[in-house]
Amino acid sequence: MPTIITISNLSKTYGSGFRALRDVNLEIRRGEIFALLGPNGAGKTTLISTVCGIANPSEGKVTVAGHDILTDYRAARAMIGLVPQELTTDAFETVWATVSFSRGLFGRPKNPAYVEKVLKSLSLWAKKDNKIMTLSGGMKRRVLIAKALAHEPEILFLDEPTAGVDVELRRDMWNLVRELQSNGVTIILTTHYIEEAEEMADRIGVINRGEIVLVEEKRELMRKLGQKKLTLQLEHPLVEMPAQLKPYGLARSADGGELTYTYDAHDEPGRIIALLRHVDEAGVRFKDLQTTQSSLEDIFVSLVREAK
Ligand SMILES: Nc1ncnc2c1ncn2[C@@H]1O[C@H](COP(=O)(O)OP(=O)(O)OP(=O)(O)O)[C@@H](O)[C@H]1O
């Protein structure tokens, strides 16, 4: 996939002297869903704000489809829709007026048919004449997305799109994001919900203390870093680890009733077979066994911990 956004050696130091981004290098591919994960204060919003021209970079360069965000600001910005974290919409305006106005801000000619399509796709059509302040929190969030899409951007940034929304709206948002992607829109989202990244993203970037600590295809990340656990529930508690089993580094539960073997997800299956044979040879009997795979959450927590 060709690159649509190129971020090179980007650093951001706020007026307070705080360095919120440190030498960030990142390429976003056209048409992908890229999830940016990071703990509170990691720099996610700062990174988005800089690419969208809301915050100025201190060092480095960002181009959007070849347009420099500083020297060719208008062209770069016109390609981007931004759904901010905070609800900043004008409370007294109607949904229709707010969304149409956003389109005008980018110098786009009026296109009521397009605005209608956006409002319908966000289930906002029935509310088009309602004032924003009369809408529920979830509806207001949909308005923010409609505003961001009003000028037909090729790239959509969603900053914590589903923070504080109910499960149903979250599902709707996910479906909408997928639909946008199938229409060719590139999506960059930040999220605290690891399951959201797991569900949605093609690639995942992890940012911690202003530094990108990892960028990887989601599938590859889970394959490479995912660990599996095999747990044996024993018929009788094991008091001492038999010699044959020592090389496997098995963990014994406090009551001795369970043995757990942790292994890389891409280890050859032969090792498990050998382990089970050794268990048998050692006269250890088990009544049940389970395998589990570490989630993206486990991977994320260990990455952020390692980077500290
Ligand atoms: N205008 C500002 N002036 C000084 N420091 C700032 C400013 N804006 C943000 N920061 C600091 O920069 C760091 C990164 O903030 P940012 O909002 O980018 O993080 P984030 O990853 O989006 O966090 P969250 O997940 O909490 O939204 C934080 O330590 C924050 O306090």
The ligand as an SDF file (V2000), in Angstrom:
LIG
                    3D

 31 33  0  0  0  0  0  0  0  0999 V2000
   -0.6800   22.6160   25.8220 N   0  0  0  0  0  0  0  0  0  0  0  0
    0.1300   21.8620   26.5550 C   0  0  0  0  0  0  0  0  0  0  0  0
    1.1250   22.4170   27.2840 N   0  0  0  0  0  0  0  0  0  0  0  0
    1.9710   21.6670   28.0210 C   0  0  0  0  0  0  0  0  0  0  0  0
    1.9120   20.3120   28.0980 N   0  0  0  0  0  0  0  0  0  0  0  0
    0.9560   19.7060   27.4010 C   0  0  0  0  0  0  0  0  0  0  0  0
    0.0090   20.4370   26.6030 C   0  0  0  0  0  0  0  0  0  0  0  0
   -0.8220   19.5600   26.0130 N   0  0  0  0  0  0  0  0  0  0  0  0
   -0.4360   18.3330   26.4430 C   0  0  0  0  0  0  0  0  0  0  0  0
    0.6280   18.4120   27.2620 N   0  0  0  0  0  0  0  0  0  0  0  0
    1.3550   17.3110   27.9030 C   0  0  0  0  0  0  0  0  0  0  0  0
    1.8950   16.4860   26.8990 O   0  0  0  0  0  0  0  0  0  0  0  0
    1.7860   15.1090   27.2640 C   0  0  0  0  0  0  0  0  0  0  0  0
    1.0590   14.3540   26.1720 C   0  0  0  0  0  0  0  0  0  0  0  0
   -0.3110   14.7560   26.1700 O   0  0  0  0  0  0  0  0  0  0  0  0
   -1.3420   14.1550   25.1310 P   0  0  0  0  0  0  0  0  0  0  0  0
   -2.6530   14.8090   25.3780 O   0  0  0  0  0  0  0  0  0  0  0  0
   -0.7620   14.2230   23.7680 O   0  0  0  0  0  0  0  0  0  0  0  0
   -1.3910   12.6350   25.5920 O   0  0  0  0  0  0  0  0  0  0  0  0
   -2.3940   11.4710   25.2010 P   0  0  0  0  0  0  0  0  0  0  0  0
   -1.5420   10.3020   24.8790 O   0  0  0  0  0  0  0  0  0  0  0  0
   -3.3520   11.9380   24.1840 O   0  0  0  0  0  0  0  0  0  0  0  0
   -3.1160   11.2340   26.5930 O   0  0  0  0  0  0  0  0  0  0  0  0
   -4.6310   10.7640   26.9310 P   0  0  0  0  0  0  0  0  0  0  0  0
   -4.6510    9.3050   26.6430 O   0  0  0  0  0  0  0  0  0  0  0  0
   -4.7010   11.0550   28.3800 O   0  0  0  0  0  0  0  0  0  0  0  0
   -5.5570   11.5670   26.0840 O   0  0  0  0  0  0  0  0  0  0  0  0
    1.0890   15.0710   28.6100 C   0  0  0  0  0  0  0  0  0  0  0  0
    2.0540   14.9400   29.6180 O   0  0  0  0  0  0  0  0  0  0  0  0
    0.4080   16.4150   28.6890 C   0  0  0  0  0  0  0  0  0  0  0  0
    0.3190   16.8510   30.0300 O   0  0  0  0  0  0  0  0  0  0  0  0
  1  2  1  0
  2  3  1  0
  2  7  2  0
  3  4  2  0
  4  5  1  0
  5  6  2  0
  6  7  1  0
  6 10  1  0
  7  8  1  0
  8  9  2  0
  9 10  1  0
 10 11  1  0
 11 12  1  0
 11 30  1  0
 12 13  1  0
 13 14  1  0
 13 28  1  0
 14 15  1  0
 15 16  1  0
 16 17  2  0
 16 18  1  0
 16 19  1  0
 19 20  1  0
 20 21  2  0
 20 22  1  0
 20 23  1  0
 23 24  1  0
 24 25  2  0
 24 26  1  0
 24 27  1  0
 28 29  1  0
 28 30  1  0
 30 31  1  0
M  END
$$$$
